[in-house]
Amino acid sequence: MTHIAARTRRAVLQLTTRVRASLRKAARRPDQGDISITTAIIWGSAILGAILISGSMAIVIAKYNGHVLGL
């Protein structure tokens, strides 16, 4: 049982050390990882545009699929 307790304690200490180091790093550079609202709007518009274009293409292909086969 002491072996398991020692391993658990070591794992908790390593995790605690890593979390504290990450928090110190985040305090030094608070803007790291932030995404601007403009970037989010641009990405959302690009994804929505791609979905609309591919959906329109799928609808047109489905509509005229029988006509194209007869050519």
C-alpha positions in Angstrom: 0.0 0.0 0.0 2.8 2.4 0.7 4.2 1.9 -2.8 0.8 3.0 -4.3 0.7 6.0 -2.0 4.3 7.0 -2.9 3.5 6.7 -6.6 0.3 8.7 -6.2 2.1 11.4 -4.2 4.8 11.6 -6.9 2.2 11.9 -9.7 0.3 14.6 -7.7 3.5 16.6 -7.1 4.4 16.4 -10.8 0.9 17.5 -11.9 0.9 20.4 -9.3 4.4 21.5 -10.5 3.3 21.5 -14.1 0.0 23.4 -13.4 1.9 26.0 -11.3 4.5 26.5 -14.1 1.7 26.9 -16.7 -0.1 29.5 -14.5 3.2 31.4 -14.1 3.7 31.4 -17.8 0.1 32.6 -18.4 0.7 35.4 -15.9 3.7 36.6 -17.8 2.0 36.4 -21.2 -1.7 37.1 -20.6 -2.6 37.6 -24.3 -1.4 34.1 -25.4 -4.1 32.0 -26.8 -6.6 34.8 -27.2 -8.5 34.9 -30.4 -10.0 38.2 -31.6 -13.7 38.5 -32.4 -12.8 39.6 -36.0 -10.9 36.3 -36.6 -13.8 34.3 -35.3 -16.2 36.2 -37.6 -14.0 35.6 -40.6 -13.6 31.9 -39.9 -17.3 31.5 -39.3 -18.1 33.3 -42.5 -15.6 31.2 -44.5 -17.0 27.9 -43.1 -20.6 29.0 -43.6 -19.8 30.1 -47.2 -18.2 26.7 -47.9 -21.2 24.9 -46.6 -23.6 27.0 -48.6 -21.6 26.5 -51.8 -21.2 22.8 -51.4 -24.9 22.5 -50.5 -25.9 24.5 -53.6 -23.8 22.3 -55.8 -25.3 19.1 -54.3 -28.8 20.5 -54.9 -28.0 21.4 -58.5 -26.3 18.0 -59.2 -29.3 16.1 -57.6 -31.8 18.2 -59.7 -30.1 17.8 -63.0 -28.6 14.3 -62.5 -31.3 12.7 -64.7 -30.9 15.2 -67.5 -27.1 14.9 -67.6 -27.3 11.1 -67.9 -29.5 11.4 -71.0 -26.9 13.5 -73.0 
